[in-house]
Amino acid sequence: MPWFDLPLERLREYRTETAEPAELDLWWQLRLDQARAAASEPVLTRYEADIYAPVEVYDAEFSGAGGDRIRAWYLRPAGADGQTPVVVKFIGYGGGRGLPSEHALLPALGYSVFVMDTRGQGGRWTMGATGDHPQGQPGGPENAQVMTRGIARPEDYYYTRLFTDAAMAAETAGQLAGVPQVAVSGGSQGGGLALAAAALVPQVVAVCHADIPFLCDIQRGITLAPSAPYTEVPEFLAHNVDLIPAALDTLRYVDCALLARRITARCLLSVGLMDTICPPSTVFAAYNEITAGKEIAVYPFTGHGVPAVHVERQLRHFRDFLLR
């Protein structure tokens, strides 16, 4: 894929043209207050102790948006205590929490990890366990397209629920680990969720890693990206033309380029200049709004992914800014 977006020198200066909704902070505070009011205590069940020892693995359940019960994995190294740093991990589009073995690197290095399952996904490339069925209705993982689910109203939108889940996951992980602040991390959709959590509960998030993040400068993304999932929105609006104004308004409430202005965590982002799923300008739109300490790894010949060497850059970043 050739370079199709803005030149790098313009990317470093690019700012979103999407206007922030009035009283966005108050609107999100209401969502979080409602979730906290409906929450019940997390539940941990030890999982396969004979396989994963000495790492302790728990099948976890916590309260997300509307009090809905969300599944997670909680992995902690042997001897973990209130001094053990914890990383909250979010998953890319279509995936779920998978198996604990997929998340074993950080516990092996002395970090606890809380892996949030993604409601209503987990049916495409790694499995999930949580349905997107509010009010306790039965349901499970799906091979679903969710970009237009509830898009006519921000209060009903799928990503409003998922962002709320992410913020509640960060709070829950800190409580379980007995630490005042956590790190958040993820790629693609998971990177967008990491940015959202860092913005919505900044007092909880000390470090934010967002690789090739999705859901940034969304109104540009849906007109520029040639690949799914952004393409779900124009495909839908091409026929549901009466919903265009409402849909575009809804997307402003979950745009991480707008929410990023609230981030106080130390941030490490990454971008691939050949990424057709999350175009580089959309990533820079979020990065350029962050006023906290930040770095961005630019990979000129990478598409929607990061090279293996980026993992070691992340580990150094955790060492420098989480192990303090």
N, C-alpha and C positions, 0 to 999 in steps of 0.2 A: 504494500500500500504506500503510495507516495505521500509526501507532506501535503495535506489538503487544507490545513487551517492557517491561521495567521503566522507570520514569521516570528521566531523566538523573541526578537527585540520588542515586537509589538505585544506578544503574549505577556511579557513581564510588566507591561503597563496597562493591560486590558482591564476594564471594569464593566461589570454588568450594567445593562440599561434597564433592567426590571426594577420597578418601583416597589419599595417595601410597603406592605399593608400598614394602615394606621393601627396603632396600639398592638403591634405584633407581640410584644413582651407580655402584655396583659392577657392576650388571647391564649398564648401558650401557658402562662401561669395557671389559667383556669383549667386547661387540660390536665396539667400535672396535679393540681389540687384535687381534681375529681378522681384521678387514678390513686392518689395516696389515701383519699377518704374511703375508697372501696377495697383497699389492699388488705390481704391477710398475710400471716407469717410465711416465709419461705419454708419449704420442706426439702430435706436432704435424705437420700437413701443410698447407702454404700453400694457401689457397683463393682462387681468382679474383683474383689480384693486379692484373690490368689493370682490373677493375671497381671495386675498393674502395680502391685507392691514393689518398691516402697512408696510410690506415689499413691496418694489417697484420691480416689475418683468417686464422685457422688452424682447420681441422677437427681437433678434439682428441679424444683418448680417454684416460681415466684409470681407475683401479681404485676401485670402490665396495665395497658390502657383499660379503663372501665372495670378494673379488678379481674380481668380475664387471666386465667392461669397459663403461664408461659413456661415451657420446658427449657432446660439448660444443662450443660455439664459444668461441674465445678471440680477442678483438679488442683490439688495442692501438694507440694513436696513434703516429704517426711520432716517432722519437726517444725512445720509452719506455725507461726505465732503472729502476734500483732505487729511484728516488725517485717513480715514477709510481704513484699510488694505484690500487687494483684493487677492483672491485665484483663480487661473485658474485651472479648473478641466477638465481632459481628461478621455475618456470612454474606457472600455475594448473591446476586439475583438468581432465583430458582433453587438455591441450596438450603439445606437445613443444618442442624448442628453436627450431623454425621456421627462418627464414633469417637470415643476418647483417644484412640490411637492416632487420630488425625491432628491432635492438639498437644502432643507429648513433648515438643521441643522445649517450650518455656518452663514447664515443671521440672524438666531435667536440669535446667540451669538455675533453679531456685526461685522461680516465680510461681505464684498461684494464678490460675486462669479460670475465668468464668465465661463460658461459651453460650451466648444467647441463641436459642432456636428462633427461626423466622416464621412467624405465624402465616399459615396458608401457603407456604412454599415447601421446599424440601422434597420435591418430586422429580427433579430434573437431573442434577449431577451429584448431589450427595443428600442423604435422607434426612428428613425432619420428623417431628413428633407433635407439632402444635397446629391446630386448625385456626382459621380466622372466623370464628363464630362467637360473636359477643353474647353476653347474658347466659353463658354456660351451655349453649346448645352444643350437641355433639358434633365432632368433626375432627379431621386429621390433616396430615400433609397433603399437598396437591401439586400437580404439575400445572401451575396456573400462571396466567398473565395478569398482573395486578395493577398496571400503571393507570388504568381507567376505572378501577373499582371505587365507586363512590365519589367520582371526580366532580360532580355537580355542586358539592358543598364541602368546604374545608373541614367542617365538623364531622362529616361522614367519610372522608377520604381515607383510603387504606394506609397511606404513609403518615397520616396524622396518628393513627393507632401504632404504627411501627416505630415512629420516632418516640412516642411516649413509652413504648416498651423499652427502647434503648436507654432512655433516661432512667427509668425504674431499674433496669438491669445494673447500671452503674452504681446507683444508690444501694441496691441489694448486695452487690459484690463487696462494696466497702464495709457494709454491716457484717457480712459473713466473715470477712477477713480481719475485722477489727482494726481497720486502717482509716484515716480521715480522708484520703484521696486515692484514686486509682488511675491507671492508664486505660485508654480505649484504643482499639486497633481493628482494622478491617480493610478489605480491598473491594473496589467497585461499589456495589450497593453497601457492603460492609464499611467501606471508607466513608460513604455518605452518612451512615448511621453513627460512625465514630465522630464525625464533625458535628452532627446533630446533638449527640449526647454531650459533647464538650461545650456546645453553645447553650443547651437547655439547663444543664446543671453544672455551671462552671465552678462552683464551690467544691464539687466532688472530683473533678477531672484535672489531674496535674500534667498528664502527657497525652498527646493525641497523635496517633499514626493513621494516616488516611492515604492508602495507595489507590491511584487512578480512580478517584472518587466519582461515584454516580450522584445524580440529584443535585448538581450544582449548575446555576444559571440555566435552569430547566427550559425556559422559553427559547433560549438559543439552541439548546441541545435538541429539542424536538424539531427544529427547522434545519439543523445542520447534520446531525448524525445519520449516516446511511444504514446503520445496523441497529437491531433491537438491543435493549427494550425501549429506547426513546421513540422508535418508530410506531409503537403501539398507540401513542397519543394522536399523531396526525392521521393514522389509519382510521381511528375512531371518529375524529372530528371531521374527516372528509365527508362522512355521512350524517353525523349528528351536528349539523351546522348551527342549530339553535343553541347548542350547549357551549359554543366556543367562548363567549365572554365569561361564563361561569367557570369553565374548566381552567382558563388561563388565570383567573383570579385565585382559584383553589391552589394552583401550583405555586403561587407566591408564598404561601404559608409554610411550605416544606422545602423551600429553595435554600440549600446550604450556602450559596453565595451571599444570601441575605443574613442567614443565621450566624454565619462565621464572624460577623462583627462583634458577637458576644463572647467569643472564645478567649479565655485567659490562660489556657494550658500551653505548655511548650509543644510545638507542632513539628512533625515531619511528614511531608506529603511527597507523592511521586506522580510523574506524568510521563506518558509515552507519546512522542510526537507523531506516531503513526496510528494512534488509537482511533478507530472508527466507531467505538461503542460509547466512550466518554471523550469527546473531542477535547484537545488540549486547551482551547480557550475556556471551556467550561470549568476545567480544573483550576486554571489560573484565576478565573473569576472569583472562586472561593479563596484561594491562597492570597490574592491581593487585597482581600477585605480583612484578613487576620492582622490584628495589631499586636498580638503577643509575640514572644520569641518564636521564630519559625525558620524552617529550611525546606527546600524543595529539590528532589532528585529528578533531573531531567534526562530522559533516555531517548536520544534522537531516533534510533532505529527500532524502537520497541512499540508494539501495538498495545492491546488491552491485557497487560500483564507487567510484571517486573522481573528483571534478571535475578539470578540466584544471589549475586553479590549484594543485592539490596537488603537481604535478610541480615547480613552482618552489619550493615549500616544501621539498621533498626536496633540490633542488639547493643551496639555502641551508644546509640541515643538513649535507650533504656538505662544503660549503665550510668550515663552522664547526668540524666535528669529525673530518673525514678529511684535510683539507689543512692539517695542523698539524705 
